[in-house]
Structure formats: C-alpha cells, structure tokens
C-alpha cells in the first residue's frame, strides 16, 4: 500500500514542501547488490549500505540515480547545477550546502526509513581550508572536489528486516498550492512510482549476477606509490622531531598507492564487501570517477534531538554529545554542520592537536589528500544525517585505481614499522582489485605512459 494517502499529504503540505511517498514491494529473493547492478554504471549513481550486524544502520540500504541538483566546490569556486543549469555561489561551501537543504522541509514519518531523500556525497580533506588558516599541499594532482553533494528526490530503499524494497518519490509542494494542485502532484508521484516499479520488474528478468570461484592467490599485482619507502620513512622522522619539540603529540602520515586496472569498479565493490564488511559501505559515481569504500568509523550522526560525534582517539575511545534543551530549539542543520566542521578531518586520520598536525602534514606530504581522511554520507531532507570517515576508499579514474592509507606516528614509532602499517591497511583494498580481476577478467589494454620509475614500484609479498 502506498503511503501517505492524498488526505494525509494535503494535511502535511501545510507545514512541509517536500513529502515522501513510499510504496513497498516484496523483496525476499532480492539483495541490494542485485538491485544496484543495473544502476552502477549510470552517472551519479550511489549505493549506501551497512554490513555490520552490530550497527543500527544495518537494516537499510539506499540506492539512487538522477539527482535534481548537484553542489560542488573547488579552489573557492562553488557551483550549483540544477538539471543542467549552472550557477556560481558566493558563500562558503558548507553555508551554501545548508542553504540548499533549507529549501526543503520534509516530515520524519514514523515507520519510514531514516533517509527518504536528500543529499548524498562527500567532504574532502581540503575543505578545512575554507574555514581555518591551514596551508594547501604543494601539488593537487587528482583534483578531487573539496565538496560534492547530489540531491535526490527519488530513492530505492532495501529493508532487510521486512524483506521489502521501498520505492520512494518525493512530492514537491509549491508555495500557496491549492488542494487541486497538490492532488495533481500526488498523482504524478504515483506515476513515477509506477515507472520505478516497472523498471525493477524488467530488470529482474535480465541477467543475474554471475557466480564465480574466489581465488586463493593473494598476489596484489604491481603497485606504485606517490613516494618511495625511504621518503616515507624520512617523513616519519621529521614528524617525530616535531613531537620531540612539543608541537604535536601524534600525527597520521599517509601515502597514496595506485595501480592500473580495467576491471569494473562494481565488481571490485562486490569483492570488497565480502572481504571487508563494515558499518559504512559506499559506492558513488561522480563525474566519471567511481568511489568505493568500506569504513568502520562513523564521523558524525544526527537524528532528531541528538547529535553524536565519533572522534576515535588513539585508544579507540568514543566521544558523544547529546543536544541540550536550549539547543533543541535551534535549526537542526546548524548543529550538525557545526559538529562536522569542528572535527574535520578527524584526529584518527590527522593527529593531535588537530590543526597543528594538519599543518605538518601539508609540509611533509607533497600531494593533496583529496577524499582521503574526509567524510562520505547522506544529509536527509527529514533531518536524519550521517557521515563516515573516508579512510578506506578506492578512487577509479581513467584505468587506474587509487587508495591512500596512513599510519599513526608517535615519539616511539619505528619508522620502518609505520611504512609497513600504511601498506598493510591498503592491502585489503588492493586485494579486492586483484581478486576482481581474476574473477572477472577483461582484455589487457596497453597504456602510453611507458615504464614506471622502478624507484616507485614495488611488488607486495604477504
């Protein structure tokens, strides 16, 4: 049964201008990954899911395509793309994101999933440069956006508990809309739900996911890094000098690994979710890039009347803050974004004290971190918001896959051990590529880049 009904929508339209309409379908023979396979290659497709049985987020998986609005920022230039029409914005990226979200007032309906439409995307490591005096890295070779969020008013929700697919289409209420106009819009939304249901039914009779044997070989192939082993070790020693001088107590130093591959990022994601099931798993296709990741660490969560920040200190402690009564009256986006900026990037992937550690990182790491150590998540129109730390993330671009990982450096750290730790953290992501290549081989494509400098090339031996 489609809910809410027309009478309920007309009542909600007095207070809200965006109302989710939900239609449940039986899905006892489906999975999120089976559904998403039909959308993975489309521009701006996303999948958010949780594979951790202990996580509250495990119940739902979210799928979307066709955003109606996209907000991006890079080098101080903020762009809003609304159905192909672009405009430049003058405020800060977070302020403009808040302003875009404020345009939509949507009810949090009891029994509905926490996300029934909203913005999905990421915050890059360099976003802090808009809000604090921190220096940029010397080189921004990947040119990842500082922020990118895509706004969706139609989503597919997979409910693991009820074994249902929830088709969601939002009704836009125009200012001073008459009942007849709302009724017409309601029937248009029902037609959208009909179209979504037909599309799913057609896809169910198309090819199924292929079953393949998982290889035992753990060879990761030829991997390159943006710095040599000696350079990384030297960075650790420089960081320890800062620690001895009392500038910082700890810092996370990273390196970026990359390798050539023509395998489908979707197939790599399938392998990754098997190798490393985590509380926060994501697949985003943005502007030709595909971003996939598996993060165990929540960054910021917002549910009505409550904000939780997870900073994950060195020993794994978890800081949480409950909204006080005087804050409950404040606008919810306000509190969420204050928390977001106040701890971006998280200490777990930067250091202590955070700002000083970030400045030292910019001195020692030549290339910009891009998405690494930022955040990925959703900002729901109804007030539910959640983001995870993007610490275990793969970026696929032009036949290459990039993964950046780091190691915590303290005064007692052995530099060679830190290098090995950084490599070990990358191993599961790189292994997912190698395994996917063996399971889903593609014709070898030669590149025109020539031989990679052997000083930067190494072969991982487990």
N, C-alpha and C positions, 0 to 999 in steps of 0.2 A: 504494500500500500504506500502510495506517495504521500509524504508529509512535509510540511504542514499543509492543510487544505486551504482553499481560497478564502474562506471566512477568517481563518487564523492569520493568513498573510495580510489581509486588509487591516486587521487589528494591529499587527506588528508594524505595519507601514506608518503608523502614527509616530513611532519612535526610531525606526531604522530605515535606512535607504538601500540596504543590501540584505536580502533574506535568502538563506539556503533552502533549497527544495531537494529532498532526498528520496530516492527510490531504491529499495533493497532488492537484490537478486540472490537466489540460492547459488552458493559457490563451493559446495562440498567436494567438487572434483577439480577445483582451480587452486592456483597459488599466485602470489603477487608477481613472481618472476615469469610465470607462464603468461600472465596478462601483459606484463610490461614488454615482453619480447617484441610485440607488434608496434611499440612506440619508441623503442630505444634509439633508433636512428633518426628520428624526427628532430628538427631544430627545437631547442628549448624544452625538450622532454625531461622529466625528472621522476625519480623513484626515491622515496624516503621510507626506510623500514628499520625495525629492530629485531635482532635475532638472539637477544639475551633474555632467557626465561625469567631472570630476576628483575627485569626492567619493567616499570609501569607502562612504558611506551610499546611493549611487545604486541599488544592487542591489534594495533592498526598499522597498515602500510598505506602510503599515499602515492598516487600516480597522477601526473598532469602533463598536458601539452597545450599549445595555443595560448600563451599569455596575452592579455589585452593591453598590458603596459609593462615596460622594462625600464628600470632606473640603473644607470651606471655612472661611475666616477673614475677618472684617471688624470693624474697630474693637475688636480684642481679644477678640472673641467667636468661638470655634472650634466648628464644628458638624460632626458626623459623621452622615450619612444612609445607613442601611443598609436598602435595599429598603423605603423609606418610613418607617422608624422612626428618628426623630432623637434625638440625644443631644448634650449640651454637654460640651466637653472643657476641662480646666483648664490644661494646659501651653501651651508656645509652639507656634505653627503648624508649625514645622519639626520640633520634637520629637514632636508628635502624628503628623505625616506619617511620620516614621521609625518610630514605634511601630506604626502601621498596616501599614507594609511589613514590619516584623519578624515579623508574624504568619504570613507566607507564606515558606516555604523551597522554592525551586524549582530544579531542576538546569539548568545550562547545557549542553545536549546537543550534542555535536559534529555539525555539519551543519545544525542548526536556525538560523533567523534570530535576530538579537540580541534581538528583542522578541517574546515569545510570550505576553504577558500582563503586566499591571502597571498603573501609574498614569499617566494622560495628563492634562496640564493646564498651568497657568501660575502663575508667581510675579509679583506686581505690584510696581511701583516702590516702593510704600509698605511693603513687607514689612520693610525695614530698620528701621522704627520700633519693631519688636518687640525688636530686638537692639542698637540703638545710640541715643544721645541725639541724634536728628535731629528737627527740627520738622516738623509737617504743613503742607501748603499751606492757605491761607485757606479755600478752597472745594473740596469734593469733590462736584461736580455730577453726574458719571456714576455714582458709587457702585460702581465696579468692585471685585470682591473683591480682597483682599490676596493671597489664595492660593486656588486651586481645582484639585483633582485628582480625577479619576474613575478608579475601579479596575475593570478589565476582566479577566474570565477566559475570554472568547471573542473572538477577533480573526480578521480575514481578512488574510493577508499576500500581497502580489503580488511574485513573484520574477522580475525582468526577465531575469536570466541564464538561468535554466532555463525561462522562459516558463511558469511554473506559478502557480496560486493555491494557497496553503497555508491550509487551514481548520484553525484551532487552537481546541481546547476543553480547559480545564484540569480535571483530576480532583482534587477536594478529598479529602485523606486525613484522616479523623477520628482523634483520639488513640487509640492501642491498637487500631486497626482490625484485625479478623481477615481472613484471606485471602478468605473468602467475602464479606465486606463490600466489600473492595477490588474483587473481581470484579464484584459488583453495580454498584458505582460506575463501573467501567470500561465496562460495557455501557450505562449511562445516558449516558456521554460519547459513546459511539459513536452513540447515538440522536440526540444533539444535533448531531453532525457530519452525520448523515443529513439532519436538518432544515435545516441550513445549506446543504447541497448541493442539496436540493430547492428552497430559496428562490432560490439563484443560477440554477438551471436555469429556473425560472419567469420570473425577471427577464430572462433572455437572450432570451426570445421577446416581451417587451414592447417598447415603442417604443425606438428607438435615439436616440443624441444627434443633434440636428439640425445640418446643415451650414449655416453662414451666411457670407456675404462679410464680411470685416473692413473696416470703413470707413476711409478715409484721413483723415477730419476729426479734428484734434487738439483741437478746442474742448472745454474741460473743463466747460462749464456754469457756473452761478452758484455760487461757493464763498464760504463765510463763514469767518472766523477768530475765535478767542476773544479776540484782542487786535487793535488797529489796527496798521498799519505803523509809525506814529510811536511807539506804546507799545513795540513790539518793539525798535526802534532805540534807544529810551531805556534799555531793559533791557540792551542790549549795552554802552552807555556806562557804566552803573552797574557792570556786571561788570568792565569794563576799569579802573575805579577800584580795585576790589579787587585786580586783577592788579598795578597800579602800586604798591599798598601792600604787596604781597608776601603777601597772604592765600592766593592761588591762582596757579597758572601758566597754567591754561586752564579753560574751563567750556563745557558744551554747553547752549545756551538754545533752547527749543523753543516752538512754537505749535501749537494744535490747529485743524485745518481740518475743516469739516463741510459737508454738502450734503444736500438732500432727494433721496430716490430710492425708487422702489418696485420696482426690478429685483431679481431673485433674487440673493442673495449667492453661490449656487453658480455662476451664470453669470458673475459678476464674477471668481470664483476661476478659472474656466476661461480667461478673458481674461488675468488676471494671470499665470498660469503660462506663458502664451505670450509676454507682454510682458517678463516678468522671471523667467525660470527660474533658480532659486537652489538652493543646497545644502540649505536647510531651508525647506520649504513646508508650510503647515498650514491646516487648516480645522477649527474647533471650534464646535459648537453647544452653548451653555451657558445655561440659564435664560432662554431667549428671545432672547439675544444670539447673533449669529454673528460669530466672529473668524476672519479670514483673513489670511495674511501670507506674505511672501517675504523670508527673511533669508539673507545670505551668510555671517553670522558665527556660529560656534559659541561657546557660552558656557562650558559645562563638559561634558566627556565622561568616562564611566567605563566601562572594560572590565576584566574580571578582571585584577588585579595592576597596573593602570595608571590613573592619573587625568591628564587633560590639561585645563588651563585656558587659555582663549584671551582675552587681555585687549585685544589690538588697540590698541596705543598710537598716538600721533599719526601716526607714520610707518609704521604697519602692522606693526610687529614683533609677534611671537607668543611668549608665554611658555608653556612647557610644563614640567610636573614629573612625574617618574617616581617611583612608590612605592618607597621604600627597603625593605630586607629587614625591618626592625623594624616597618614599617607594614603589611606584607602580612598579619601575624597579626591585625591589628585588623579589626573588623567593617566590611564594605565600605560600608554606608550612611553610617556615621560619617565616613569620609574624603571621600566625595562631597559630603555636606552641609556639611562644614567649608569646602570649596572654594566651594560655592555661596554661602554667606553672606559669606565673606571678600571676595568681589568683586562683590556685588550692591548697586546696579546697576553695570554695568561702566563703567570710565573712559571708554570710547568714547562713552558716552551720558550721562555725568555730568561728569567733569572731574578735575583733579589739583590738590592732593591730594583724594582722592575724598570723604571725609566733609565737609571744609570746602566743597567745591564743591556738595555736596548741600544744605548749609545756605543757601548763597547762592541756589541755585535756588529754594528754598522762599520766600525773601524776594522774589524778582523775578517768579516765575510764580504767578499767583493760583490757578489751578485745579490740582487734583491730576493727576498724570500717569497714574494708573490703570495700565493694562497697558503703556503705552509705557515703554521702557527697562527692562522686566523680562525675563522669560525664558519660553519655551514649550518643552515637550519631554515625554519619557517616562522613567519610572523602572521598569525591568523587574524582575519578581519574581526572575529568574535572576541579577541583578547588573549587567546592562548598563543604563547610564543615559546620557542625552544631552539637552542643552538648548541652544537657540539664543537669541540676543538678539532681543527683540521690538521692533525698531526700525522696521520697515516693515510696519505692521499696520493693517488696517481693522476697525472695530467697527460692525456693523449693529444698529440698535435703533430700533424704532418709526418706520420710514420715514425714518430718517436714517443716514448713514454718516459715521464719524469717523476721521480719520487725524492723527496727531501726528508731527511731524518737527522736527529741530533743526539747529543749525549750531555748529561749533566756534569759540569766541571766544578769541583770544589778544590780547596787547597791540597787535599790528599789524593786527588785523582792522578792515576798513572796515565800519561798522555796516550801511550800506545793502546791502553785498555779503552780509553774514550773513543778512539778511532774504530776499534772493533765493535764497541757497543753501537755506534752510529750505523755501521754496516749491518749488524745483526737485526736492528729494528727495521731496516729496509728489506731484509731477506724475504719475509712473508709476502710482501707486495711484488717483489721481483719474481718470486717463485710462482705467484699467480699468473704472471705473464708467460713464463716458460711452460707451465703446465697447460695453459690455454692453447699455446702454440702447438704443443704435442697432441692435444685432444682435437683441435680444430685447425689443422694445417692450412696455410694459404700459399700460393705461389711466391717464391722468393723474388723480391724486387730489388735490383741494384740501385744504389744511390750514386750521386755525382760528387759526393763530398770528399772522396778519396780516403786515404788511410788515416785512421785516428792516431793522434800522437800517443806513442806507446807509454810515455811517462804518465799518461792519464788513464790508461787502460789496464784493467786487471781482471783476472778470472777468479771468481769466488770458489773457494774449496771449503765445503762444510766440515 
